[in-house]
């Protein structure tokens, strides 16, 4: 049952149940409770909106899977705080090797990864959102989803900056997560834009190929 008007699909309901379990598990003893609360503002706002308007936007099961994947990655970042996600320890446990030695970086890049995946994973849901309301044609079919995600990426960076000014101290720095890089906001925005461009390109080429293929 991929879609029924006014109702979520069975896949969407199962993903919602799985997400609730993951959320409760990662809500137990986060590394920094105040930062966890700030990071979860995205979840508290976005998830109810998706639950309320998903059926009217005709989101596909694929889009729900992509949204689930992105928000799960965000929950992991919120639990540990983005700049301290211990993926280096996970890498060493799996491979027996040092992540820093193998890849030559001491910076925690989890935040950069999630910014890139924001654009890549949310490309299809955003395309479906725009199609349900605007149905762009021509070059705008490519540009609008990318510009939509670029604008939201930039907006999120401004929200981080304002939160850092408002809360200050360790909480503000933990939420900002620059790790001493003065160009952190610009790099995060650029990675989100790159992910969006790649994601939109992939789906548009796939849709075009599918439409041109013989039945």
VOMARRO-465878 format. One record per residue (C-alpha): residue number from 1; x, y, z. Coordinates in nm, 4 decimals. Example, Ala and Ser with C-alpha at 12.3 -4.5 7.8 and 13.67 -1.06 7.14 Angstrom:
BEGIN
site i:1 x:1.2300 y:-0.4500 z:0.7800 .
site i:2 x:1.3670 y:-0.1060 z:0.7140 .
! end
This chain:
BEGIN
site i:1 x:0.0000 y:0.0000 z:0.0000 .
site i:2 x:0.2277 y:0.2834 z:-0.1186 .
site i:3 x:-0.0224 y:0.5633 z:-0.0701 .
site i:4 x:-0.3842 y:0.6127 z:0.0361 .
site i:5 x:-0.5246 y:0.9644 z:0.0356 .
site i:6 x:-0.5455 y:1.0976 z:0.3907 .
site i:7 x:-0.3561 y:0.8036 z:0.5401 .
site i:8 x:0.0032 y:0.7054 z:0.5971 .
site i:9 x:0.1255 y:0.3866 z:0.4304 .
site i:10 x:0.2072 y:0.0740 z:0.6269 .
site i:11 x:0.5772 y:0.1396 z:0.5638 .
site i:12 x:0.5477 y:0.4912 z:0.7059 .
site i:13 x:0.3751 y:0.3595 z:1.0185 .
site i:14 x:0.6422 y:0.0947 z:1.0775 .
site i:15 x:0.9169 y:0.3535 z:1.0310 .
site i:16 x:0.7408 y:0.5848 z:1.2771 .
site i:17 x:0.7308 y:0.3063 z:1.5356 .
site i:18 x:1.1002 y:0.2264 z:1.4806 .
site i:19 x:1.1904 y:0.5939 z:1.5042 .
site i:20 x:1.0040 y:0.6276 z:1.8346 .
site i:21 x:1.2009 y:0.3334 z:1.9787 .
site i:22 x:1.5317 y:0.4837 z:1.8602 .
site i:23 x:1.4375 y:0.8259 z:1.9965 .
site i:24 x:1.3563 y:0.6884 z:2.3424 .
site i:25 x:1.6743 y:0.4781 z:2.3469 .
site i:26 x:1.8949 y:0.7746 z:2.2549 .
site i:27 x:1.7081 y:1.0021 z:2.4966 .
site i:28 x:1.8526 y:0.7964 z:2.7827 .
site i:29 x:2.1603 y:0.9614 z:2.9306 .
site i:30 x:2.2754 y:1.1792 z:2.6397 .
site i:31 x:2.6240 y:1.3192 z:2.6855 .
site i:32 x:2.4966 y:1.6775 z:2.7259 .
site i:33 x:2.1283 y:1.7001 z:2.8138 .
site i:34 x:2.0893 y:2.0706 z:2.7315 .
site i:35 x:2.2527 y:2.0321 z:2.3919 .
site i:36 x:2.0366 y:1.7242 z:2.3303 .
site i:37 x:1.7274 y:1.9345 z:2.3942 .
site i:38 x:1.8437 y:2.2044 z:2.1528 .
site i:39 x:1.9264 y:1.9533 z:1.8812 .
site i:40 x:1.5908 y:1.7832 z:1.9274 .
site i:41 x:1.4028 y:2.1031 z:1.8495 .
site i:42 x:1.4380 y:1.9989 z:1.4850 .
site i:43 x:1.2722 y:1.6660 z:1.5668 .
site i:44 x:0.9997 y:1.8247 z:1.7801 .
site i:45 x:0.9039 y:2.0583 z:1.4937 .
site i:46 x:0.9658 y:1.8536 z:1.1788 .
site i:47 x:0.8360 y:1.5102 z:1.2769 .
site i:48 x:0.4851 y:1.6277 z:1.3826 .
site i:49 x:0.4616 y:1.8299 z:1.0585 .
site i:50 x:0.5516 y:1.5221 z:0.8540 .
site i:51 x:0.3020 y:1.3143 z:1.0510 .
site i:52 x:0.0297 y:1.5733 z:0.9918 .
site i:53 x:0.0924 y:1.6652 z:0.6293 .
site i:54 x:0.2706 y:1.3617 z:0.4840 .
site i:55 x:-0.0410 y:1.2077 z:0.3277 .
site i:56 x:-0.1571 y:1.5349 z:0.1698 .
site i:57 x:0.1920 y:1.5824 z:0.0241 .
site i:58 x:0.1728 y:1.2314 z:-0.1246 .
site i:59 x:0.5130 y:1.1356 z:0.0103 .
site i:60 x:0.6314 y:0.8003 z:-0.1238 .
site i:61 x:0.7559 y:0.5118 z:0.0872 .
site i:62 x:1.1034 y:0.5839 z:-0.0491 .
site i:63 x:1.0809 y:0.9375 z:0.0870 .
site i:64 x:0.9753 y:0.8092 z:0.4286 .
site i:65 x:1.2765 y:0.5752 z:0.4335 .
site i:66 x:1.5078 y:0.8642 z:0.3426 .
site i:67 x:1.3532 y:1.0912 z:0.6067 .
site i:68 x:1.3843 y:0.8140 z:0.8657 .
site i:69 x:1.7521 y:0.7675 z:0.7766 .
site i:70 x:1.8328 y:1.1372 z:0.8064 .
site i:71 x:1.6517 y:1.1907 z:1.1353 .
site i:72 x:1.8101 y:0.8778 z:1.2845 .
site i:73 x:2.1549 y:1.0158 z:1.1997 .
site i:74 x:2.0477 y:1.3432 z:1.3607 .
site i:75 x:1.9388 y:1.1606 z:1.6774 .
site i:76 x:2.2843 y:1.0025 z:1.7019 .
site i:77 x:2.4438 y:1.3462 z:1.6698 .
site i:78 x:2.2104 y:1.4840 z:1.9348 .
site i:79 x:2.2842 y:1.1989 z:2.1766 .
site i:80 x:2.6622 y:1.2405 z:2.1684 .
site i:81 x:2.6668 y:1.6037 z:2.0496 .
site i:82 x:2.7788 y:1.6352 z:1.6914 .
site i:83 x:3.1408 y:1.7280 z:1.7554 .
site i:84 x:3.1942 y:1.4275 z:1.9842 .
site i:85 x:3.0254 y:1.1369 z:1.8048 .
site i:86 x:3.2781 y:0.8559 z:1.8731 .
site i:87 x:3.2913 y:0.7111 z:1.5233 .
site i:88 x:3.6711 y:0.6821 z:1.5568 .
site i:89 x:3.6181 y:0.4345 z:1.8421 .
site i:90 x:3.3599 y:0.2444 z:1.6375 .
site i:91 x:3.6035 y:0.2311 z:1.3448 .
site i:92 x:3.8802 y:0.0954 z:1.5664 .
site i:93 x:3.6473 y:-0.1639 z:1.7187 .
site i:94 x:3.5497 y:-0.2864 z:1.3691 .
site i:95 x:3.8890 y:-0.2734 z:1.2009 .
site i:96 x:4.1452 y:-0.2757 z:1.4798 .
site i:97 x:4.3031 y:0.0301 z:1.3190 .
site i:98 x:4.3176 y:0.3988 z:1.4058 .
site i:99 x:4.0799 y:0.6220 z:1.2096 .
site i:100 x:4.3163 y:0.9183 z:1.2458 .
site i:101 x:4.6109 y:0.7152 z:1.1204 .
site i:102 x:4.4144 y:0.5813 z:0.8223 .
site i:103 x:4.2542 y:0.9062 z:0.7150 .
site i:104 x:4.4916 y:1.1661 z:0.8559 .
site i:105 x:4.2405 y:1.3901 z:1.0311 .
site i:106 x:4.1907 y:1.4790 z:1.3940 .
site i:107 x:3.8706 y:1.6753 z:1.3422 .
site i:108 x:3.5376 y:1.5085 z:1.4099 .
site i:109 x:3.3594 y:1.5160 z:1.0721 .
site i:110 x:3.0238 y:1.3709 z:1.1759 .
site i:111 x:2.8548 y:1.7109 z:1.1459 .
site i:112 x:2.9971 y:1.7568 z:0.7949 .
site i:113 x:2.8712 y:1.4123 z:0.6959 .
site i:114 x:2.5183 y:1.4833 z:0.8185 .
site i:115 x:2.5062 y:1.8217 z:0.6441 .
site i:116 x:2.6012 y:1.6495 z:0.3185 .
site i:117 x:2.3474 y:1.3720 z:0.3764 .
site i:118 x:2.0802 y:1.6306 z:0.4551 .
site i:119 x:2.0982 y:1.7417 z:0.0936 .
site i:120 x:2.1462 y:1.3929 z:-0.0486 .
site i:121 x:1.8797 y:1.2088 z:0.1524 .
site i:122 x:1.6150 y:1.4805 z:0.1528 .
site i:123 x:1.6352 y:1.5449 z:-0.2206 .
site i:124 x:1.3461 y:1.3162 z:-0.3079 .
site i:125 x:1.1146 y:1.4202 z:-0.0209 .
site i:126 x:1.1727 y:1.7860 z:-0.1126 .
site i:127 x:1.1046 y:1.7147 z:-0.4804 .
site i:128 x:0.7773 y:1.5478 z:-0.3863 .
site i:129 x:0.6909 y:1.8375 z:-0.1562 .
site i:130 x:0.7472 y:2.0920 z:-0.4344 .
site i:131 x:0.5649 y:1.8773 z:-0.6919 .
site i:132 x:0.2614 y:1.8581 z:-0.4648 .
site i:133 x:0.2364 y:2.2357 z:-0.4437 .
site i:134 x:0.4073 y:2.3957 z:-0.7442 .
site i:135 x:0.4879 y:2.1407 z:-1.0197 .
site i:136 x:0.7839 y:2.3306 z:-1.1684 .
site i:137 x:0.8809 y:2.2692 z:-1.5298 .
site i:138 x:1.1988 y:2.3037 z:-1.7322 .
site i:139 x:1.5140 y:2.4083 z:-1.5524 .
site i:140 x:1.3115 y:2.4944 z:-1.2402 .
site i:141 x:1.2428 y:2.1233 z:-1.1982 .
site i:142 x:1.6129 y:2.0934 z:-1.1140 .
site i:143 x:1.6776 y:2.4259 z:-0.9448 .
site i:144 x:1.3898 y:2.4663 z:-0.6999 .
site i:145 x:1.4632 y:2.1575 z:-0.4849 .
site i:146 x:1.8340 y:2.2478 z:-0.4663 .
site i:147 x:1.7619 y:2.6124 z:-0.3826 .
site i:148 x:1.5020 y:2.5041 z:-0.1257 .
site i:149 x:1.7573 y:2.2881 z:0.0587 .
site i:150 x:2.0348 y:2.5468 z:0.0246 .
site i:151 x:1.8122 y:2.8101 z:0.1839 .
site i:152 x:1.7214 y:2.5783 z:0.4708 .
site i:153 x:2.0863 y:2.4856 z:0.5209 .
site i:154 x:2.1817 y:2.8525 z:0.5448 .
site i:155 x:1.8862 y:2.9218 z:0.7747 .
site i:156 x:1.9927 y:2.6403 z:1.0072 .
site i:157 x:2.3435 y:2.7885 z:1.0292 .
site i:158 x:2.1948 y:3.1251 z:1.1278 .
site i:159 x:1.9827 y:2.9547 z:1.3931 .
site i:160 x:2.2965 y:2.7891 z:1.5311 .
site i:161 x:2.4717 y:3.1269 z:1.5396 .
site i:162 x:2.1804 y:3.2928 z:1.7211 .
site i:163 x:2.1606 y:3.0059 z:1.9706 .
site i:164 x:2.5329 y:3.0370 z:2.0417 .
site i:165 x:2.4879 y:3.4104 z:2.1053 .
site i:166 x:2.1846 y:3.3505 z:2.3252 .
site i:167 x:2.3156 y:3.0665 z:2.5407 .
site i:168 x:2.6899 y:3.1312 z:2.5219 .
site i:169 x:2.9434 y:2.9316 z:2.7178 .
site i:170 x:2.9894 y:2.5579 z:2.6727 .
site i:171 x:2.6283 y:2.5012 z:2.5652 .
site i:172 x:2.6523 y:2.7577 z:2.2870 .
site i:173 x:2.9821 y:2.6160 z:2.1627 .
site i:174 x:2.8560 y:2.2572 z:2.1805 .
site i:175 x:2.5490 y:2.3466 z:1.9753 .
site i:176 x:2.7499 y:2.5523 z:1.7272 .
site i:177 x:3.0050 y:2.2737 z:1.6844 .
site i:178 x:3.2618 y:2.4725 z:1.4864 .
site i:179 x:3.5578 y:2.2952 z:1.6497 .
site i:180 x:3.7666 y:2.6069 z:1.5963 .
site i:181 x:3.6979 y:2.6365 z:1.2214 .
site i:182 x:3.5967 y:2.9952 z:1.1358 .
site i:183 x:3.4607 y:2.8727 z:0.7994 .
site i:184 x:3.2512 y:2.5940 z:0.9518 .
site i:185 x:2.9132 y:2.7463 z:0.8586 .
site i:186 x:3.0172 y:2.8062 z:0.4985 .
site i:187 x:3.1559 y:2.4530 z:0.4615 .
site i:188 x:2.8432 y:2.2965 z:0.6111 .
site i:189 x:2.6193 y:2.4975 z:0.3794 .
site i:190 x:2.8318 y:2.4067 z:0.0774 .
site i:191 x:2.8203 y:2.0353 z:0.1659 .
site i:192 x:2.4421 y:2.0461 z:0.2009 .
site i:193 x:2.4197 y:2.2172 z:-0.1385 .
site i:194 x:2.6481 y:1.9555 z:-0.2947 .
site i:195 x:2.4418 y:1.6731 z:-0.1477 .
site i:196 x:2.1224 y:1.8358 z:-0.2729 .
site i:197 x:2.2608 y:1.8809 z:-0.6249 .
site i:198 x:2.3737 y:1.5168 z:-0.6393 .
site i:199 x:2.0474 y:1.3882 z:-0.4939 .
site i:200 x:1.8232 y:1.5890 z:-0.7258 .
site i:201 x:2.0365 y:1.4929 z:-1.0257 .
site i:202 x:2.0137 y:1.1246 z:-0.9353 .
site i:203 x:1.6368 y:1.1214 z:-0.8963 .
site i:204 x:1.5640 y:1.3314 z:-1.2026 .
site i:205 x:1.7885 y:1.1142 z:-1.4195 .
site i:206 x:1.6304 y:0.8016 z:-1.2753 .
site i:207 x:1.2779 y:0.9307 z:-1.3357 .
site i:208 x:1.3698 y:1.0335 z:-1.6898 .
site i:209 x:1.5327 y:0.6978 z:-1.7632 .
site i:210 x:1.2338 y:0.5114 z:-1.6213 .
site i:211 x:0.9926 y:0.7177 z:-1.8320 .
site i:212 x:1.1901 y:0.6478 z:-2.1491 .
site i:213 x:1.2280 y:0.2744 z:-2.0854 .
site i:214 x:0.9919 y:0.0375 z:-2.2669 .
site i:215 x:0.7282 y:-0.1310 z:-2.0533 .
! end
